[in-house]
Amino acid sequence: MKDLHWFKKEFSALISDYRVECKNFKNGDFGDLDRLEFEREDTSGYVDFWSSGWLNIHFINCNNFNDLINVLLSPGETTEKDKAFEKLRRILGQ
């Protein structure tokens, strides 16, 4: 299962030059929320993992405020989640 711990392990090398902060929120709209925020001068974003299986990825270019990726995916959208993580991996790897 993809969760905050999985993300840290899989993406740690790609976000090593970012300021990283983890946050946790209880009883949100989709259950408990684990959020990892990552930021540097030119780009910033966050990944939200809800206990109910919802996923949100938002990543922006800070120079022009364009969304590089912005998706909210339901628990059953497994293929779309994999594609979103691959897109984020490609963006971070540039």
C-alpha positions as CSV (number, residue, x, y, z in Angstrom):
1,M,0.0,0.0,0.0
2,K,1.2,3.4,-0.9
3,D,1.4,5.7,2.1
4,L,3.6,8.4,3.7
5,H,6.3,5.9,4.7
6,W,6.3,4.4,1.1
7,F,6.6,7.9,-0.4
8,K,9.5,8.9,1.9
9,K,11.4,5.7,0.9
10,E,10.6,5.9,-2.8
11,F,11.1,9.7,-3.3
12,S,13.7,10.6,-0.7
13,A,16.5,10.9,-3.3
14,L,14.3,13.1,-5.5
15,I,13.4,15.5,-2.8
16,S,16.7,15.6,-0.9
17,D,17.3,19.2,-1.9
18,Y,13.9,20.3,-0.8
19,R,12.8,21.5,2.7
20,V,10.5,18.8,3.8
21,E,7.8,18.8,6.5
22,C,5.4,16.1,7.6
23,K,2.0,17.0,9.0
24,N,-0.8,14.9,10.4
25,F,-4.4,15.8,10.8
26,K,-7.1,13.7,12.5
27,N,-10.8,13.3,11.3
28,G,-10.6,15.2,8.0
29,D,-13.1,15.0,5.2
30,F,-11.7,11.7,4.0
31,G,-10.4,10.4,7.4
32,D,-7.1,11.0,9.0
33,L,-4.6,12.8,6.8
34,D,-0.8,12.4,6.5
35,R,0.8,15.2,4.4
36,L,4.3,15.6,3.2
37,E,5.2,19.1,2.0
38,F,8.3,19.8,0.1
39,E,9.6,23.1,-1.1
40,R,12.5,24.9,-2.6
41,E,12.9,28.3,-4.4
42,D,11.6,27.2,-7.8
43,T,9.0,24.5,-7.0
44,S,6.9,23.3,-4.1
45,G,4.2,20.8,-3.4
46,Y,2.6,18.3,-1.2
47,V,1.2,14.8,-1.2
48,D,-1.8,13.9,1.0
49,F,-2.6,10.4,2.0
50,W,-6.0,9.9,3.7
51,S,-6.7,6.9,5.8
52,S,-9.8,6.2,3.6
53,G,-7.5,5.7,0.6
54,W,-7.9,9.1,-1.1
55,L,-4.8,10.7,-2.5
56,N,-4.0,14.3,-3.5
57,I,-0.8,15.4,-5.2
58,H,-0.2,19.1,-5.9
59,F,3.1,20.4,-7.2
60,I,3.7,23.9,-8.7
61,N,6.3,26.0,-10.4
62,C,6.9,28.9,-8.0
63,N,8.2,31.2,-10.7
64,N,5.0,31.3,-12.7
65,F,2.6,29.5,-10.3
66,N,1.6,27.0,-12.9
67,D,0.4,23.6,-11.7
68,L,2.9,20.9,-12.7
69,I,0.6,18.2,-11.3
70,N,-2.7,18.6,-9.4
71,V,-4.8,15.5,-8.9
72,L,-7.3,14.2,-6.3
73,L,-7.9,10.5,-6.7
74,S,-10.4,8.2,-5.0
75,P,-9.5,4.9,-3.3
76,G,-10.3,2.8,-6.3
77,E,-8.2,4.7,-8.8
78,T,-5.1,2.6,-8.4
79,T,-3.9,2.9,-12.0
80,E,-4.4,6.6,-12.0
81,K,-2.4,6.8,-8.6
82,D,0.5,4.9,-10.2
83,K,0.5,7.2,-13.2
84,A,0.4,10.3,-10.9
85,F,3.3,9.1,-8.9
86,E,5.3,8.4,-12.1
87,K,4.5,11.9,-13.4
88,L,5.7,13.4,-10.2
89,R,8.8,11.2,-10.3
90,R,9.6,12.5,-13.9
91,I,9.0,16.1,-12.9
92,L,11.2,15.8,-9.8
93,G,13.9,14.0,-11.8
94,Q,14.4,16.9,-14.3
